Structure formats: C-alpha cells, structure tokens
Amino acid sequence: MMETTDVVSVADAVELIDSNLKDLQGRELVSAAEVADLLLDLRMLLAAAQVEPAPMG
C-alpha cells in the first residue's frame, strides 16, 4: 500500500517534468546545467517519497 507522501511526491515529480517539458519544447539546445538542475530536483522529490520499511519480526 502506498503512503500519501509517496503519491504527493510522485505527483510533484510528474508536475515538475511536465512544466519543464513545456519550457524546453521547441528549443534546439538545452544546456547540461539545465538538465542537471532538473535531474537534481527530481531526485530530491523522489528521495523524499521514500518511506522507510517497517522492521520485520
């Protein structure tokens, strides 16, 4: 079962991707720094979505 924080963070990641795709659409060149910034933002959102598993036993 997914936690609410997982759903919110994944939704935030998808929103971030969609907004950046709109900004980048039509551009022939995208700098490495812009791509790195986007990937770091996505990593931060997805890392926040990780929920520690409950201890077994």
C-alpha positions in Angstrom: 0.0 0.0 0.0 1.4 3.4 -0.9 1.7 6.2 1.7 0.1 9.6 0.9 3.5 11.2 0.9 4.5 8.8 -1.9 1.6 9.9 -4.0 2.1 13.6 -3.4 5.9 13.4 -4.1 5.4 11.3 -7.3 2.7 13.8 -8.4 5.1 16.6 -7.7 7.8 14.9 -9.8 5.4 14.4 -12.7 4.3 18.1 -12.5 7.9 19.2 -12.5 8.7 17.1 -15.6 5.6 18.4 -17.4 6.4 22.0 -16.7 10.0 21.6 -17.7 9.0 19.8 -20.9 6.8 22.8 -21.8 9.7 25.1 -21.3 12.1 23.0 -23.3 9.7 22.2 -26.2 10.8 23.9 -29.3 14.4 24.6 -28.2 17.1 23.0 -30.2 19.7 23.2 -27.4 19.5 22.6 -23.7 22.5 23.2 -21.5 23.9 20.5 -19.4 23.4 22.7 -16.3 19.6 22.9 -17.0 19.4 19.2 -17.4 21.4 18.6 -14.2 19.2 21.0 -12.3 16.1 19.2 -13.5 17.5 15.8 -12.5 18.6 17.0 -9.1 15.1 18.5 -8.5 13.5 15.1 -9.5 16.0 13.2 -7.3 15.1 15.4 -4.3 11.4 14.9 -4.8 11.7 11.1 -5.3 14.1 10.7 -2.4 11.5 12.5 -0.2 8.9 10.0 -1.3 10.9 7.0 0.0 9.3 5.6 3.2 11.4 3.5 5.5 10.1 -0.1 5.6 8.7 -1.3 8.8 11.0 -3.5 10.8 10.3 -7.2 10.4 9.9 -9.6 13.3 
